[in-house]
Amino acid sequence: MEEALELGNYLPVSFKSSKEQEYISFLWDAFETNYSNNKFQFAFLAYHMLTMSFVYFNIWQIKTNKPNDFEKALVGFNKDIEKELISATSPFTFWRVNESSVLRFFKLIGCDNGKVGTYAALVKERNDTAHTNGNIFFSTKEALDDKINNILRIAEEIQEHSKSVIVDCYRNFLLSSNDPEERQYYDSLDQIREILIHENYLSKRDIEFCQAFDIQTLSDHEGIDEMQTLHNALLTEYR
């Protein structure tokens, strides 16, 4: 159980709305309750939904920070879905796309077809588990724990591929937030929470990428003192 909770480090540290927070909390509760009561098949279904939430949040980061690449990747989608994804205001909009297909967006961050195929295998397992086919695929704790270990390995792999997106996101955030009089929120922590964390659905692991950013690479930019203040606030508040 304890190792399974590691997935929480890949999910947002906070959310734009209480509804989003409630949904993720509900899935965690469903997982923990079923796991504790040896209902491992249902625990897997809840864990899979948490994993797909992680997928959606990462694709949202691509959409937000690499919009041109994201729009090019929509070639082949019907016009209605294309319009819906471009105008989406929530990562959960991606449920409208077949789960195996939505994973192909990870090619935008360097995941090749082999890796995408491996990720898609998780979807097939979920489908097999959810259908009324007379089979209990996860009847033991050991079987589920093995699958959770595999999911966490995949999450870490995707996380590493997303590093360049997060670093660019943070750099752009600092550059656009270096004037307290012009940015959305005067207070440093408010600006970080609302514009960096919430807008990009940053996880603990994402924030670690930001905290490791070399602020001195921006030393020749106007407003470096305020950027340093923001960076220090991120280091302290999300230690």
Long-range contacts (C-beta under 8 A, 24 or more apart in sequence): 1-32, 1-35, 1-36, 3-145, 3-148, 3-149, 3-152, 4-31, 4-35, 4-47, 4-145, 4-148, 6-152, 7-47, 7-50, 7-51, 7-54, 7-151, 7-152, 7-155, 8-204, 9-203, 9-204, 9-205, 10-54, 10-155, 10-159, 10-203, 10-204, 10-205, 11-50, 11-53, 11-54, 11-57, 11-203, 12-57, 12-197, 12-201, 12-202, 12-203, 13-197, 13-202, 13-203, 13-204, 13-207, 13-238, 14-193, 14-197, 14-198, 15-198, 15-201, 16-90, 16-198, 16-199, 20-90, 20-92, 23-92, 24-50, 24-53, 27-53, 35-141, 35-144, 38-141, 40-138, 40-139, 40-140, 40-141, 40-143, 40-144, 41-129, 41-136, 41-137, 41-138, 41-139, 43-138, 43-144, 44-126, 44-129, 44-137, 44-138, 44-144, 44-147, 45-126, 45-129, 45-130, 47-148, 47-151, 48-122, 48-125, 48-126, 48-129, 51-122, 51-151, 51-155, 52-99, 53-91, 53-92, 54-155, 54-158, 54-203, 55-94, 55-102, 55-103, 55-119, 55-158, 56-91, 56-92, 56-94, 56-95, 56-102, 57-91, 57-201, 57-203, 58-106, 58-158, 58-159, 58-162, 59-91, 59-94, 59-102, 59-105, 59-106, 60-91, 60-94, 60-200, 60-201, 61-162, 61-165, 61-166, 61-169, 61-200, 61-201, 61-206, 62-105, 62-108, 62-109, 62-162, 62-165, 63-88, 64-169, 64-199, 64-200, 65-165, 65-168, 65-169, 65-172, 65-200, 66-108, 66-165, 69-108, 70-105, 70-108, 73-104, 73-105, 73-107, 73-108, 91-201, 99-123, 99-126, 100-124, 106-158, 106-161, 109-158, 109-161, 109-162, 109-164, 109-165, 110-161, 111-157, 111-158, 111-161, 115-157, 118-154, 119-154, 119-158, 122-151, 122-154, 159-205, 159-206, 162-206, 163-209, 166-200, 166-202, 166-206, 166-209, 166-210, 167-209, 167-210, 167-213, 169-196, 169-200, 170-196, 170-209, 170-210, 170-213, 171-213, 171-217, 171-218, 173-230, 174-215, 174-218, 174-227, 174-230, 174-231, 175-218, 175-221, 175-223, 175-227, 177-226, 177-227, 177-230, 178-221, 178-222, 178-223, 178-224, 178-226, 178-227, 178-230, 179-223, 179-226, 180-226, 188-229, 188-230, 188-233, 189-233, 189-237, 191-230, 192-230, 192-233, 192-234, 192-237, 196-234, 204-238, 207-234, 207-238, 210-234, 211-235, 211-238
